[in-house]
Amino acid sequence: AASAPGLAEVQAHFPFSLDGFQVEAVEAMLAEESLMVAAPTGSGKTAVAEAAAVIALAQGKRLIYTTPLKALSNQKLRELQARFGDDKVGLVTGDVAFQPRAEIVVMTTEILRNILYGEKAASSPPGGREEAAAAAPQGGREEAA
């Protein structure tokens, strides 16, 4: 199995130096600790999420990146494709399931909630929960409704 990169390898992914809170978050992720980042808009929370993606991909794991709105999911899909490659990033929203088995899957928070609670809602993607469940990380619920 692949192993986690070090802080230097994660930092190398970025064209700027990580701030103190970002370094602290990366160190916590590398130590496999749980963490929550609460910071003002524009302060660099997305860099922490990208660092999580770098770590996950290096370990051969998948990552789900959630957003509250479909429009933001579409924007993050494009941004993450630019950073990690078109083939590594997918999208699952209420009406789109694009590469749901990709290594990084962007989805609305509602879709993730439905996956976690095993609910089929009106916002399920085409193909129902089966396609949404395909985006679930290993260990997630993957049974059909």
C-alpha positions as CSV (number, residue, x, y, z in Angstrom):
1,A,0.0,0.0,0.0
2,A,1.1,3.5,-0.7
3,S,2.3,5.6,2.2
4,A,1.5,9.2,3.2
5,P,3.7,11.9,1.8
6,G,5.6,14.2,4.2
7,L,4.9,17.9,4.8
8,A,7.5,18.9,2.2
9,E,5.7,16.8,-0.5
10,V,2.4,18.3,0.3
11,Q,3.9,21.8,0.3
12,A,5.4,21.1,-3.1
13,H,1.8,20.9,-4.5
14,F,1.3,24.6,-3.9
15,P,2.8,27.6,-5.6
16,F,2.8,29.5,-2.3
17,S,4.0,28.8,1.3
18,L,1.3,27.4,3.5
19,D,0.2,29.5,6.4
20,G,0.6,28.4,10.0
21,F,-3.0,27.1,10.4
22,Q,-2.6,25.2,7.0
23,V,0.6,23.6,8.1
24,E,-1.0,22.6,11.4
25,A,-3.9,21.1,9.6
26,V,-1.6,19.1,7.2
27,E,0.4,17.8,10.1
28,A,-2.8,16.6,11.8
29,M,-3.9,14.9,8.6
30,L,-0.5,13.2,8.2
31,A,-0.8,12.0,11.8
32,E,-4.2,10.6,10.9
33,E,-5.9,12.9,13.4
34,S,-9.4,14.3,12.9
35,L,-9.6,18.1,12.4
36,M,-12.0,20.9,11.7
37,V,-10.9,24.1,10.1
38,A,-13.0,27.2,10.8
39,A,-11.6,30.4,9.2
40,P,-13.0,33.4,7.4
41,T,-13.8,33.3,3.7
42,G,-10.7,33.8,1.6
43,S,-8.3,32.8,4.3
44,G,-7.2,29.5,2.7
45,K,-9.5,26.7,3.8
46,T,-9.5,25.3,0.2
47,A,-5.8,24.7,0.4
48,V,-6.4,22.5,3.4
49,A,-8.9,20.5,1.3
50,E,-6.4,20.3,-1.6
51,A,-3.7,19.1,0.9
52,A,-6.1,16.3,2.0
53,A,-6.5,15.3,-1.7
54,V,-2.7,15.2,-2.1
55,I,-2.4,13.0,0.9
56,A,-5.4,10.7,-0.1
57,L,-4.1,10.2,-3.6
58,A,-0.6,9.4,-2.4
59,Q,-2.1,6.7,-0.2
60,G,-4.3,5.3,-3.0
61,K,-7.4,6.5,-1.3
62,R,-10.4,8.5,-2.6
63,L,-11.7,11.9,-1.4
64,I,-15.1,13.5,-1.4
65,Y,-15.1,17.3,-1.6
66,T,-18.5,18.7,-0.6
67,T,-20.0,22.1,-1.4
68,P,-23.4,23.5,-0.3
69,L,-24.5,24.6,-3.8
70,K,-24.5,22.9,-7.3
71,A,-23.0,26.0,-8.9
72,L,-20.1,25.9,-6.4
73,S,-19.7,22.1,-7.1
74,N,-19.3,22.9,-10.8
75,Q,-16.7,25.6,-10.0
76,K,-14.7,23.3,-7.7
77,L,-14.8,20.5,-10.3
78,R,-13.1,22.8,-12.8
79,E,-10.5,24.0,-10.2
80,L,-9.7,20.5,-9.0
81,Q,-9.4,19.2,-12.5
82,A,-6.9,22.0,-13.3
83,R,-4.9,21.0,-10.2
84,F,-5.1,17.2,-10.3
85,G,-6.1,16.3,-13.9
86,D,-9.4,15.8,-15.7
87,D,-9.4,12.0,-15.2
88,K,-8.9,12.2,-11.4
89,V,-12.0,14.4,-10.6
90,G,-15.7,13.6,-10.8
91,L,-18.9,15.3,-9.9
92,V,-22.2,14.1,-8.3
93,T,-25.1,16.6,-7.9
94,G,-28.8,16.3,-8.0
95,D,-28.9,16.0,-11.8
96,V,-25.3,15.1,-12.8
97,A,-23.2,12.0,-12.2
98,F,-19.9,12.6,-14.0
99,Q,-17.1,10.2,-13.2
100,P,-18.6,9.2,-9.9
101,R,-15.8,6.6,-9.3
102,A,-13.0,9.2,-9.7
103,E,-10.4,9.5,-7.1
104,I,-11.7,12.9,-6.1
105,V,-15.4,13.4,-6.2
106,V,-17.0,16.8,-5.8
107,M,-20.6,16.7,-4.6
108,T,-23.3,18.7,-2.9
109,T,-23.6,18.2,0.8
110,E,-27.1,17.0,0.3
111,I,-25.9,14.1,-1.9
112,L,-23.3,13.1,0.7
113,R,-26.0,13.2,3.4
114,N,-28.2,10.9,1.3
115,I,-25.3,8.5,0.8
116,L,-24.5,8.5,4.5
117,Y,-28.1,8.0,5.6
118,G,-29.0,5.7,2.8
119,E,-31.9,7.8,1.6
120,K,-33.2,8.2,-1.9
121,A,-34.3,11.7,-2.3
122,A,-35.7,13.7,-5.2
123,S,-32.2,15.1,-5.6
124,S,-30.7,11.7,-6.3
125,P,-28.4,11.8,-9.4
126,P,-29.4,10.0,-12.6
127,G,-29.3,6.3,-11.9
128,G,-30.4,6.8,-8.3
129,R,-28.4,6.1,-5.2
130,E,-26.4,3.4,-7.0
131,E,-24.4,6.1,-8.9
132,A,-24.1,8.3,-5.8
133,A,-23.0,5.3,-3.8
134,A,-20.3,4.7,-6.4
135,A,-18.8,7.9,-5.2
136,A,-18.8,6.8,-1.6
137,P,-15.3,6.1,-0.2
138,Q,-14.3,2.5,0.7
139,G,-16.2,1.5,3.7
140,G,-19.1,3.8,2.8
141,R,-22.6,2.5,2.0
142,E,-22.7,1.0,-1.4
143,E,-25.8,-1.2,-1.4
144,A,-28.6,-0.5,-3.9
145,A,-32.0,0.9,-2.8
